[in-house]
Amino acid sequence: MYENRPQKLAPVKMGDEIDVKIEAIGEKGDGIAKVDGYVIIVPKTQKGQKVKIKINAIRGKVSFGEVIESLGEA
């Protein structure tokens, strides 16, 4: 049923450095940011925080980033 649907590519690449806003906190306490609807998990962040992150893993429908600079609160 879904075999012919094209895979949507992630809007980020390994090593990208981007500014994001943490929109929510996940079940395990990690921050969740989104880029064009694509989920990025960012550990050690709080909801409303603005941070510069570096993408260090891409796993299908989600990516993982690490904070390289805090940009303050929203």
mmCIF file of the N, C-alpha and C atoms, coordinates in Angstrom:
data_MODEL
# 
_entry.id   MODEL 
# 
loop_
_atom_site.group_PDB 
_atom_site.id 
_atom_site.type_symbol 
_atom_site.label_atom_id 
_atom_site.label_alt_id 
_atom_site.label_comp_id 
_atom_site.label_asym_id 
_atom_site.label_entity_id 
_atom_site.label_seq_id 
_atom_site.pdbx_PDB_ins_code 
_atom_site.Cartn_x 
_atom_site.Cartn_y 
_atom_site.Cartn_z 
_atom_site.occupancy 
_atom_site.B_iso_or_equiv 
_atom_site.pdbx_formal_charge 
_atom_site.auth_seq_id 
_atom_site.auth_comp_id 
_atom_site.auth_asym_id 
_atom_site.auth_atom_id 
_atom_site.pdbx_PDB_model_num 
ATOM 1   N N  . MET A 1 1  ? 0.812  -1.203 0.000  1.00 0.00 ? 1  MET A N  1 
ATOM 2   C CA . MET A 1 1  ? 0.000  0.000  0.000  1.00 0.00 ? 1  MET A CA 1 
ATOM 3   C C  . MET A 1 1  ? 0.858  1.271  0.000  1.00 0.00 ? 1  MET A C  1 
ATOM 4   N N  . TYR A 1 2  ? 1.943  1.229  0.768  1.00 0.00 ? 2  TYR A N  1 
ATOM 5   C CA . TYR A 1 2  ? 2.785  2.417  0.879  1.00 0.00 ? 2  TYR A CA 1 
ATOM 6   C C  . TYR A 1 2  ? 4.079  2.303  0.078  1.00 0.00 ? 2  TYR A C  1 
ATOM 7   N N  . GLU A 1 3  ? 4.271  1.198  -0.629 1.00 0.00 ? 3  GLU A N  1 
ATOM 8   C CA . GLU A 1 3  ? 5.540  0.951  -1.302 1.00 0.00 ? 3  GLU A CA 1 
ATOM 9   C C  . GLU A 1 3  ? 5.905  2.024  -2.324 1.00 0.00 ? 3  GLU A C  1 
ATOM 10  N N  . ASN A 1 4  ? 4.897  2.574  -2.993 1.00 0.00 ? 4  ASN A N  1 
ATOM 11  C CA . ASN A 1 4  ? 5.182  3.538  -4.059 1.00 0.00 ? 4  ASN A CA 1 
ATOM 12  C C  . ASN A 1 4  ? 5.280  4.985  -3.584 1.00 0.00 ? 4  ASN A C  1 
ATOM 13  N N  . ARG A 1 5  ? 5.043  5.196  -2.280 1.00 0.00 ? 5  ARG A N  1 
ATOM 14  C CA . ARG A 1 5  ? 5.130  6.562  -1.764 1.00 0.00 ? 5  ARG A CA 1 
ATOM 15  C C  . ARG A 1 5  ? 6.606  6.951  -1.623 1.00 0.00 ? 5  ARG A C  1 
ATOM 16  N N  . PRO A 1 6  ? 7.009  8.076  -2.197 1.00 0.00 ? 6  PRO A N  1 
ATOM 17  C CA . PRO A 1 6  ? 8.420  8.466  -2.091 1.00 0.00 ? 6  PRO A CA 1 
ATOM 18  C C  . PRO A 1 6  ? 8.781  8.822  -0.645 1.00 0.00 ? 6  PRO A C  1 
ATOM 19  N N  . GLN A 1 7  ? 9.990  8.447  -0.255 1.00 0.00 ? 7  GLN A N  1 
ATOM 20  C CA . GLN A 1 7  ? 10.475 8.788  1.077  1.00 0.00 ? 7  GLN A CA 1 
ATOM 21  C C  . GLN A 1 7  ? 10.773 10.284 1.138  1.00 0.00 ? 7  GLN A C  1 
ATOM 22  N N  . LYS A 1 8  ? 10.274 10.929 2.174  1.00 0.00 ? 8  LYS A N  1 
ATOM 23  C CA . LYS A 1 8  ? 10.579 12.338 2.352  1.00 0.00 ? 8  LYS A CA 1 
ATOM 24  C C  . LYS A 1 8  ? 11.960 12.454 2.974  1.00 0.00 ? 8  LYS A C  1 
ATOM 25  N N  . LEU A 1 9  ? 12.815 13.208 2.349  1.00 0.00 ? 9  LEU A N  1 
ATOM 26  C CA . LEU A 1 9  ? 14.166 13.358 2.862  1.00 0.00 ? 9  LEU A CA 1 
ATOM 27  C C  . LEU A 1 9  ? 14.181 14.303 4.054  1.00 0.00 ? 9  LEU A C  1 
ATOM 28  N N  . ALA A 1 10 ? 15.068 14.035 4.983  1.00 0.00 ? 10 ALA A N  1 
ATOM 29  C CA . ALA A 1 10 ? 15.222 14.899 6.146  1.00 0.00 ? 10 ALA A CA 1 
ATOM 30  C C  . ALA A 1 10 ? 15.714 16.272 5.680  1.00 0.00 ? 10 ALA A C  1 
ATOM 31  N N  . PRO A 1 11 ? 15.177 17.349 6.285  1.00 0.00 ? 11 PRO A N  1 
ATOM 32  C CA . PRO A 1 11 ? 15.615 18.691 5.894  1.00 0.00 ? 11 PRO A CA 1 
ATOM 33  C C  . PRO A 1 11 ? 16.952 19.101 6.531  1.00 0.00 ? 11 PRO A C  1 
ATOM 34  N N  . VAL A 1 12 ? 17.578 18.146 7.230  1.00 0.00 ? 12 VAL A N  1 
ATOM 35  C CA . VAL A 1 12 ? 18.880 18.403 7.860  1.00 0.00 ? 12 VAL A CA 1 
ATOM 36  C C  . VAL A 1 12 ? 19.846 17.305 7.441  1.00 0.00 ? 12 VAL A C  1 
ATOM 37  N N  . LYS A 1 13 ? 21.138 17.607 7.559  1.00 0.00 ? 13 LYS A N  1 
ATOM 38  C CA . LYS A 1 13 ? 22.177 16.633 7.240  1.00 0.00 ? 13 LYS A CA 1 
ATOM 39  C C  . LYS A 1 13 ? 23.108 16.487 8.440  1.00 0.00 ? 13 LYS A C  1 
ATOM 40  N N  . MET A 1 14 ? 23.812 15.374 8.482  1.00 0.00 ? 14 MET A N  1 
ATOM 41  C CA . MET A 1 14 ? 24.801 15.165 9.542  1.00 0.00 ? 14 MET A CA 1 
ATOM 42  C C  . MET A 1 14 ? 25.772 16.345 9.583  1.00 0.00 ? 14 MET A C  1 
ATOM 43  N N  . GLY A 1 15 ? 26.006 16.852 10.777 1.00 0.00 ? 15 GLY A N  1 
ATOM 44  C CA . GLY A 1 15 ? 26.964 17.938 10.936 1.00 0.00 ? 15 GLY A CA 1 
ATOM 45  C C  . GLY A 1 15 ? 26.389 19.330 10.766 1.00 0.00 ? 15 GLY A C  1 
ATOM 46  N N  . ASP A 1 16 ? 25.131 19.435 10.292 1.00 0.00 ? 16 ASP A N  1 
ATOM 47  C CA . ASP A 1 16 ? 24.499 20.751 10.152 1.00 0.00 ? 16 ASP A CA 1 
ATOM 48  C C  . ASP A 1 16 ? 24.452 21.453 11.503 1.00 0.00 ? 16 ASP A C  1 
ATOM 49  N N  . GLU A 1 17 ? 24.683 22.748 11.502 1.00 0.00 ? 17 GLU A N  1 
ATOM 50  C CA . GLU A 1 17 ? 24.517 23.575 12.694 1.00 0.00 ? 17 GLU A CA 1 
ATOM 51  C C  . GLU A 1 17 ? 23.356 24.523 12.425 1.00 0.00 ? 17 GLU A C  1 
ATOM 52  N N  . ILE A 1 18 ? 22.304 24.415 13.242 1.00 0.00 ? 18 ILE A N  1 
ATOM 53  C CA . ILE A 1 18 ? 21.102 25.210 13.021 1.00 0.00 ? 18 ILE A CA 1 
ATOM 54  C C  . ILE A 1 18 ? 20.575 25.763 14.334 1.00 0.00 ? 18 ILE A C  1 
ATOM 55  N N  . ASP A 1 19 ? 19.847 26.870 14.235 1.00 0.00 ? 19 ASP A N  1 
ATOM 56  C CA . ASP A 1 19 ? 19.184 27.467 15.404 1.00 0.00 ? 19 ASP A CA 1 
ATOM 57  C C  . ASP A 1 19 ? 17.763 26.924 15.465 1.00 0.00 ? 19 ASP A C  1 
ATOM 58  N N  . VAL A 1 20 ? 17.368 26.441 16.655 1.00 0.00 ? 20 VAL A N  1 
ATOM 59  C CA . VAL A 1 20 ? 16.021 25.897 16.831 1.00 0.00 ? 20 VAL A CA 1 
ATOM 60  C C  . VAL A 1 20 ? 15.433 26.372 18.151 1.00 0.00 ? 20 VAL A C  1 
ATOM 61  N N  . LYS A 1 21 ? 14.109 26.237 18.249 1.00 0.00 ? 21 LYS A N  1 
ATOM 62  C CA . LYS A 1 21 ? 13.404 26.497 19.503 1.00 0.00 ? 21 LYS A CA 1 
ATOM 63  C C  . LYS A 1 21 ? 12.860 25.165 19.987 1.00 0.00 ? 21 LYS A C  1 
ATOM 64  N N  . ILE A 1 22 ? 13.064 24.870 21.261 1.00 0.00 ? 22 ILE A N  1 
ATOM 65  C CA . ILE A 1 22 ? 12.545 23.634 21.841 1.00 0.00 ? 22 ILE A CA 1 
ATOM 66  C C  . ILE A 1 22 ? 11.046 23.822 22.055 1.00 0.00 ? 22 ILE A C  1 
ATOM 67  N N  . GLU A 1 23 ? 10.252 23.038 21.333 1.00 0.00 ? 23 GLU A N  1 
ATOM 68  C CA . GLU A 1 23 ? 8.794  23.198 21.337 1.00 0.00 ? 23 GLU A CA 1 
ATOM 69  C C  . GLU A 1 23 ? 8.105  22.356 22.395 1.00 0.00 ? 23 GLU A C  1 
ATOM 70  N N  . ALA A 1 24 ? 8.746  21.268 22.805 1.00 0.00 ? 24 ALA A N  1 
ATOM 71  C CA . ALA A 1 24 ? 8.120  20.361 23.764 1.00 0.00 ? 24 ALA A CA 1 
ATOM 72  C C  . ALA A 1 24 ? 9.203  19.515 24.428 1.00 0.00 ? 24 ALA A C  1 
ATOM 73  N N  . ILE A 1 25 ? 8.773  18.750 25.437 1.00 0.00 ? 25 ILE A N  1 
ATOM 74  C CA . ILE A 1 25 ? 9.662  17.809 26.106 1.00 0.00 ? 25 ILE A CA 1 
ATOM 75  C C  . ILE A 1 25 ? 9.085  16.415 25.894 1.00 0.00 ? 25 ILE A C  1 
ATOM 76  N N  . GLY A 1 26 ? 9.930  15.485 25.458 1.00 0.00 ? 26 GLY A N  1 
ATOM 77  C CA . GLY A 1 26 ? 9.486  14.119 25.186 1.00 0.00 ? 26 GLY A CA 1 
ATOM 78  C C  . GLY A 1 26 ? 9.341  13.285 26.442 1.00 0.00 ? 26 GLY A C  1 
ATOM 79  N N  . GLU A 1 27 ? 8.903  12.061 26.277 1.00 0.00 ? 27 GLU A N  1 
ATOM 80  C CA . GLU A 1 27 ? 8.658  11.138 27.383 1.00 0.00 ? 27 GLU A CA 1 
ATOM 81  C C  . GLU A 1 27 ? 9.893  10.897 28.244 1.00 0.00 ? 27 GLU A C  1 
ATOM 82  N N  . LYS A 1 28 ? 11.065 10.921 27.640 1.00 0.00 ? 28 LYS A N  1 
ATOM 83  C CA . LYS A 1 28 ? 12.299 10.645 28.375 1.00 0.00 ? 28 LYS A CA 1 
ATOM 84  C C  . LYS A 1 28 ? 12.978 11.916 28.863 1.00 0.00 ? 28 LYS A C  1 
ATOM 85  N N  . GLY A 1 29 ? 12.304 13.070 28.698 1.00 0.00 ? 29 GLY A N  1 
ATOM 86  C CA . GLY A 1 29 ? 12.839 14.325 29.216 1.00 0.00 ? 29 GLY A CA 1 
ATOM 87  C C  . GLY A 1 29 ? 13.694 15.117 28.246 1.00 0.00 ? 29 GLY A C  1 
ATOM 88  N N  . ASP A 1 30 ? 13.842 14.622 27.026 1.00 0.00 ? 30 ASP A N  1 
ATOM 89  C CA . ASP A 1 30 ? 14.645 15.343 26.032 1.00 0.00 ? 30 ASP A CA 1 
ATOM 90  C C  . ASP A 1 30 ? 13.799 16.393 25.327 1.00 0.00 ? 30 ASP A C  1 
ATOM 91  N N  . GLY A 1 31 ? 14.441 17.476 24.916 1.00 0.00 ? 31 GLY A N  1 
ATOM 92  C CA . GLY A 1 31 ? 13.745 18.512 24.173 1.00 0.00 ? 31 GLY A CA 1 
ATOM 93  C C  . GLY A 1 31 ? 13.413 18.073 22.766 1.00 0.00 ? 31 GLY A C  1 
ATOM 94  N N  . ILE A 1 32 ? 12.327 18.630 22.236 1.00 0.00 ? 32 ILE A N  1 
ATOM 95  C CA . ILE A 1 32 ? 11.904 18.324 20.882 1.00 0.00 ? 32 ILE A CA 1 
ATOM 96  C C  . ILE A 1 32 ? 11.786 19.625 20.094 1.00 0.00 ? 32 ILE A C  1 
ATOM 97  N N  . ALA A 1 33 ? 12.523 19.694 18.997 1.00 0.00 ? 33 ALA A N  1 
ATOM 98  C CA . ALA A 1 33 ? 12.449 20.838 18.089 1.00 0.00 ? 33 ALA A CA 1 
ATOM 99  C C  . ALA A 1 33 ? 11.955 20.301 16.747 1.00 0.00 ? 33 ALA A C  1 
ATOM 100 N N  . LYS A 1 34 ? 11.454 21.191 15.908 1.00 0.00 ? 34 LYS A N  1 
ATOM 101 C CA . LYS A 1 34 ? 11.007 20.774 14.580 1.00 0.00 ? 34 LYS A CA 1 
ATOM 102 C C  . LYS A 1 34 ? 11.547 21.722 13.520 1.00 0.00 ? 34 LYS A C  1 
ATOM 103 N N  . VAL A 1 35 ? 11.898 21.151 12.378 1.00 0.00 ? 35 VAL A N  1 
ATOM 104 C CA . VAL A 1 35 ? 12.323 21.911 11.207 1.00 0.00 ? 35 VAL A CA 1 
ATOM 105 C C  . VAL A 1 35 ? 11.447 21.416 10.058 1.00 0.00 ? 35 VAL A C  1 
ATOM 106 N N  . ASP A 1 36 ? 10.598 22.274 9.545  1.00 0.00 ? 36 ASP A N  1 
ATOM 107 C CA . ASP A 1 36 ? 9.655  21.896 8.490  1.00 0.00 ? 36 ASP A CA 1 
ATOM 108 C C  . ASP A 1 36 ? 8.843  20.663 8.872  1.00 0.00 ? 36 ASP A C  1 
ATOM 109 N N  . GLY A 1 37 ? 8.458  20.557 10.145 1.00 0.00 ? 37 GLY A N  1 
ATOM 110 C CA . GLY A 1 37 ? 7.668  19.429 10.624 1.00 0.00 ? 37 GLY A CA 1 
ATOM 111 C C  . GLY A 1 37 ? 8.491  18.200 10.975 1.00 0.00 ? 37 GLY A C  1 
ATOM 112 N N  . TYR A 1 38 ? 9.783  18.223 10.698 1.00 0.00 ? 38 TYR A N  1 
ATOM 113 C CA . TYR A 1 38 ? 10.688 17.109 10.975 1.00 0.00 ? 38 TYR A CA 1 
ATOM 114 C C  . TYR A 1 38 ? 11.194 17.213 12.411 1.00 0.00 ? 38 TYR A C  1 
ATOM 115 N N  . VAL A 1 39 ? 11.103 16.120 13.161 1.00 0.00 ? 39 VAL A N  1 
ATOM 116 C CA . VAL A 1 39 ? 11.437 16.123 14.583 1.00 0.00 ? 39 VAL A CA 1 
ATOM 117 C C  . VAL A 1 39 ? 12.938 15.968 14.818 1.00 0.00 ? 39 VAL A C  1 
ATOM 118 N N  . ILE A 1 40 ? 13.451 16.824 15.708 1.00 0.00 ? 40 ILE A N  1 
ATOM 119 C CA . ILE A 1 40 ? 14.845 16.728 16.143 1.00 0.00 ? 40 ILE A CA 1 
ATOM 120 C C  . ILE A 1 40 ? 14.841 16.632 17.668 1.00 0.00 ? 40 ILE A C  1 
ATOM 121 N N  . ILE A 1 41 ? 15.445 15.576 18.193 1.00 0.00 ? 41 ILE A N  1 
ATOM 122 C CA . ILE A 1 41 ? 15.537 15.360 19.633 1.00 0.00 ? 41 ILE A CA 1 
ATOM 123 C C  . ILE A 1 41 ? 16.820 16.034 20.121 1.00 0.00 ? 41 ILE A C  1 
ATOM 124 N N  . VAL A 1 42 ? 16.681 16.858 21.171 1.00 0.00 ? 42 VAL A N  1 
ATOM 125 C CA . VAL A 1 42 ? 17.825 17.604 21.698 1.00 0.00 ? 42 VAL A CA 1 
ATOM 126 C C  . VAL A 1 42 ? 17.890 17.410 23.212 1.00 0.00 ? 42 VAL A C  1 
ATOM 127 N N  . PRO A 1 43 ? 18.773 16.517 23.699 1.00 0.00 ? 43 PRO A N  1 
ATOM 128 C CA . PRO A 1 43 ? 18.890 16.286 25.139 1.00 0.00 ? 43 PRO A CA 1 
ATOM 129 C C  . PRO A 1 43 ? 19.361 17.531 25.895 1.00 0.00 ? 43 PRO A C  1 
ATOM 130 N N  . LYS A 1 44 ? 19.051 17.543 27.185 1.00 0.00 ? 44 LYS A N  1 
ATOM 131 C CA . LYS A 1 44 ? 19.525 18.592 28.100 1.00 0.00 ? 44 LYS A CA 1 
ATOM 132 C C  . LYS A 1 44 ? 19.018 19.982 27.721 1.00 0.00 ? 44 LYS A C  1 
ATOM 133 N N  . THR A 1 45 ? 17.765 20.057 27.288 1.00 0.00 ? 45 THR A N  1 
ATOM 134 C CA . THR A 1 45 ? 17.157 21.346 26.968 1.00 0.00 ? 45 THR A CA 1 
ATOM 135 C C  . THR A 1 45 ? 15.808 21.450 27.663 1.00 0.00 ? 45 THR A C  1 
ATOM 136 N N  . GLN A 1 46 ? 15.262 22.663 27.668 1.00 0.00 ? 46 GLN A N  1 
ATOM 137 C CA . GLN A 1 46 ? 13.969 22.918 28.297 1.00 0.00 ? 46 GLN A CA 1 
ATOM 138 C C  . GLN A 1 46 ? 13.025 23.558 27.283 1.00 0.00 ? 46 GLN A C  1 
ATOM 139 N N  . LYS A 1 47 ? 11.727 23.322 27.474 1.00 0.00 ? 47 LYS A N  1 
ATOM 140 C CA . LYS A 1 47 ? 10.724 23.900 26.586 1.00 0.00 ? 47 LYS A CA 1 
ATOM 141 C C  . LYS A 1 47 ? 10.856 25.418 26.558 1.00 0.00 ? 47 LYS A C  1 
ATOM 142 N N  . GLY A 1 48 ? 10.814 25.995 25.358 1.00 0.00 ? 48 GLY A N  1 
ATOM 143 C CA . GLY A 1 48 ? 10.918 27.439 25.183 1.00 0.00 ? 48 GLY A CA 1 
ATOM 144 C C  . GLY A 1 48 ? 12.338 27.926 24.975 1.00 0.00 ? 48 GLY A C  1 
ATOM 145 N N  . GLN A 1 49 ? 13.310 27.075 25.198 1.00 0.00 ? 49 GLN A N  1 
ATOM 146 C CA . GLN A 1 49 ? 14.713 27.456 25.048 1.00 0.00 ? 49 GLN A CA 1 
ATOM 147 C C  . GLN A 1 49 ? 15.079 27.566 23.568 1.00 0.00 ? 49 GLN A C  1 
ATOM 148 N N  . LYS A 1 50 ? 15.896 28.557 23.235 1.00 0.00 ? 50 LYS A N  1 
ATOM 149 C CA . LYS A 1 50 ? 16.436 28.687 21.878 1.00 0.00 ? 50 LYS A CA 1 
ATOM 150 C C  . LYS A 1 50 ? 17.897 28.280 21.932 1.00 0.00 ? 50 LYS A C  1 
ATOM 151 N N  . VAL A 1 51 ? 18.294 27.402 21.021 1.00 0.00 ? 51 VAL A N  1 
ATOM 152 C CA . VAL A 1 51 ? 19.655 26.875 21.026 1.00 0.00 ? 51 VAL A CA 1 
ATOM 153 C C  . VAL A 1 51 ? 20.182 26.695 19.613 1.00 0.00 ? 51 VAL A C  1 
ATOM 154 N N  . LYS A 1 52 ? 21.502 26.764 19.488 1.00 0.00 ? 52 LYS A N  1 
ATOM 155 C CA . LYS A 1 52 ? 22.174 26.370 18.245 1.00 0.00 ? 52 LYS A CA 1 
ATOM 156 C C  . LYS A 1 52 ? 22.589 24.928 18.475 1.00 0.00 ? 52 LYS A C  1 
ATOM 157 N N  . ILE A 1 53 ? 22.208 24.046 17.533 1.00 0.00 ? 53 ILE A N  1 
ATOM 158 C CA . ILE A 1 53 ? 22.535 22.635 17.680 1.00 0.00 ? 53 ILE A CA 1 
ATOM 159 C C  . ILE A 1 53 ? 23.339 22.136 16.497 1.00 0.00 ? 53 ILE A C  1 
ATOM 160 N N  . LYS A 1 54 ? 24.018 21.029 16.726 1.00 0.00 ? 54 LYS A N  1 
ATOM 161 C CA . LYS A 1 54 ? 24.728 20.323 15.665 1.00 0.00 ? 54 LYS A CA 1 
ATOM 162 C C  . LYS A 1 54 ? 24.059 18.963 15.519 1.00 0.00 ? 54 LYS A C  1 
ATOM 163 N N  . ILE A 1 55 ? 23.655 18.611 14.307 1.00 0.00 ? 55 ILE A N  1 
ATOM 164 C CA . ILE A 1 55 ? 23.009 17.326 14.043 1.00 0.00 ? 55 ILE A CA 1 
ATOM 165 C C  . ILE A 1 55 ? 24.074 16.236 14.112 1.00 0.00 ? 55 ILE A C  1 
ATOM 166 N N  . ASN A 1 56 ? 23.862 15.253 15.020 1.00 0.00 ? 56 ASN A N  1 
ATOM 167 C CA . ASN A 1 56 ? 24.870 14.202 15.149 1.00 0.00 ? 56 ASN A CA 1 
ATOM 168 C C  . ASN A 1 56 ? 24.347 12.808 14.828 1.00 0.00 ? 56 ASN A C  1 
ATOM 169 N N  . ALA A 1 57 ? 23.047 12.681 14.519 1.00 0.00 ? 57 ALA A N  1 
ATOM 170 C CA . ALA A 1 57 ? 22.502 11.382 14.103 1.00 0.00 ? 57 ALA A CA 1 
ATOM 171 C C  . ALA A 1 57 ? 21.182 11.601 13.373 1.00 0.00 ? 57 ALA A C  1 
ATOM 172 N N  . ILE A 1 58 ? 20.960 10.822 12.337 1.00 0.00 ? 58 ILE A N  1 
ATOM 173 C CA . ILE A 1 58 ? 19.689 10.856 11.605 1.00 0.00 ? 58 ILE A CA 1 
ATOM 174 C C  . ILE A 1 58 ? 19.168 9.424  11.579 1.00 0.00 ? 58 ILE A C  1 
ATOM 175 N N  . ARG A 1 59 ? 17.952 9.254  12.107 1.00 0.00 ? 59 ARG A N  1 
ATOM 176 C CA . ARG A 1 59 ? 17.352 7.916  12.209 1.00 0.00 ? 59 ARG A CA 1 
ATOM 177 C C  . ARG A 1 59 ? 15.952 7.945  11.602 1.00 0.00 ? 59 ARG A C  1 
ATOM 178 N N  . GLY A 1 60 ? 15.859 7.872  10.307 1.00 0.00 ? 60 GLY A N  1 
ATOM 179 C CA . GLY A 1 60 ? 14.565 7.821  9.644  1.00 0.00 ? 60 GLY A CA 1 
ATOM 180 C C  . GLY A 1 60 ? 13.744 9.080  9.834  1.00 0.00 ? 60 GLY A C  1 
ATOM 181 N N  . LYS A 1 61 ? 12.699 8.984  10.649 1.00 0.00 ? 61 LYS A N  1 
ATOM 182 C CA . LYS A 1 61 ? 11.765 10.097 10.820 1.00 0.00 ? 61 LYS A CA 1 
ATOM 183 C C  . LYS A 1 61 ? 12.212 11.111 11.862 1.00 0.00 ? 61 LYS A C  1 
ATOM 184 N N  . VAL A 1 62 ? 13.331 10.858 12.545 1.00 0.00 ? 62 VAL A N  1 
ATOM 185 C CA . VAL A 1 62 ? 13.827 11.800 13.551 1.00 0.00 ? 62 VAL A CA 1 
ATOM 186 C C  . VAL A 1 62 ? 15.335 11.951 13.433 1.00 0.00 ? 62 VAL A C  1 
ATOM 187 N N  . SER A 1 63 ? 15.820 13.079 13.943 1.00 0.00 ? 63 SER A N  1 
ATOM 188 C CA . SER A 1 63 ? 17.258 13.320 14.041 1.00 0.00 ? 63 SER A CA 1 
ATOM 189 C C  . SER A 1 63 ? 17.583 13.645 15.494 1.00 0.00 ? 63 SER A C  1 
ATOM 190 N N  . PHE A 1 64 ? 18.853 13.592 15.813 1.00 0.00 ? 64 PHE A N  1 
ATOM 191 C CA . PHE A 1 64 ? 19.318 13.918 17.145 1.00 0.00 ? 64 PHE A CA 1 
ATOM 192 C C  . PHE A 1 64 ? 20.370 15.006 17.032 1.00 0.00 ? 64 PHE A C  1 
ATOM 193 N N  . GLY A 1 65 ? 20.281 15.984 17.920 1.00 0.00 ? 65 GLY A N  1 
ATOM 194 C CA . GLY A 1 65 ? 21.236 17.079 17.901 1.00 0.00 ? 65 GLY A CA 1 
ATOM 195 C C  . GLY A 1 65 ? 21.795 17.339 19.280 1.00 0.00 ? 65 GLY A C  1 
ATOM 196 N N  . GLU A 1 66 ? 22.955 17.980 19.315 1.00 0.00 ? 66 GLU A N  1 
ATOM 197 C CA . GLU A 1 66 ? 23.556 18.373 20.589 1.00 0.00 ? 66 GLU A CA 1 
ATOM 198 C C  . GLU A 1 66 ? 23.682 19.886 20.618 1.00 0.00 ? 66 GLU A C  1 
ATOM 199 N N  . VAL A 1 67 ? 23.479 20.453 21.796 1.00 0.00 ? 67 VAL A N  1 
ATOM 200 C CA . VAL A 1 67 ? 23.561 21.900 21.958 1.00 0.00 ? 67 VAL A CA 1 
ATOM 201 C C  . VAL A 1 67 ? 25.015 22.338 21.848 1.00 0.00 ? 67 VAL A C  1 
ATOM 202 N N  . ILE A 1 68 ? 25.267 23.333 21.011 1.00 0.00 ? 68 ILE A N  1 
ATOM 203 C CA . ILE A 1 68 ? 26.613 23.907 20.938 1.00 0.00 ? 68 ILE A CA 1 
ATOM 204 C C  . ILE A 1 68 ? 26.612 25.346 21.444 1.00 0.00 ? 68 ILE A C  1 
ATOM 205 N N  . GLU A 1 69 ? 25.406 25.932 21.553 1.00 0.00 ? 69 GLU A N  1 
ATOM 206 C CA . GLU A 1 69 ? 25.304 27.298 22.095 1.00 0.00 ? 69 GLU A CA 1 
ATOM 207 C C  . GLU A 1 69 ? 23.875 27.572 22.520 1.00 0.00 ? 69 GLU A C  1 
ATOM 208 N N  . SER A 1 70 ? 23.734 28.174 23.712 1.00 0.00 ? 70 SER A N  1 
ATOM 209 C CA . SER A 1 70 ? 22.405 28.582 24.164 1.00 0.00 ? 70 SER A CA 1 
ATOM 210 C C  . SER A 1 70 ? 22.132 29.984 23.643 1.00 0.00 ? 70 SER A C  1 
ATOM 211 N N  . LEU A 1 71 ? 20.952 30.179 23.082 1.00 0.00 ? 71 LEU A N  1 
ATOM 212 C CA . LEU A 1 71 ? 20.583 31.477 22.525 1.00 0.00 ? 71 LEU A CA 1 
ATOM 213 C C  . LEU A 1 71 ? 19.532 32.185 23.381 1.00 0.00 ? 71 LEU A C  1 
ATOM 214 N N  . GLY A 1 72 ? 19.274 31.626 24.561 1.00 0.00 ? 72 GLY A N  1 
ATOM 215 C CA . GLY A 1 72 ? 18.317 32.271 25.478 1.00 0.00 ? 72 GLY A CA 1 
ATOM 216 C C  . GLY A 1 72 ? 16.950 31.654 25.448 1.00 0.00 ? 72 GLY A C  1 
ATOM 217 N N  . GLU A 1 73 ? 16.030 32.330 26.110 1.00 0.00 ? 73 GLU A N  1 
ATOM 218 C CA . GLU A 1 73 ? 14.652 31.856 26.201 1.00 0.00 ? 73 GLU A CA 1 
ATOM 219 C C  . GLU A 1 73 ? 13.803 32.539 25.122 1.00 0.00 ? 73 GLU A C  1 
ATOM 220 N N  . ALA A 1 74 ? 12.704 31.902 24.811 1.00 0.00 ? 74 ALA A N  1 
ATOM 221 C CA . ALA A 1 74 ? 11.795 32.442 23.789 1.00 0.00 ? 74 ALA A CA 1 
ATOM 222 C C  . ALA A 1 74 ? 11.089 33.678 24.286 1.00 0.00 ? 74 ALA A C  1 
# 
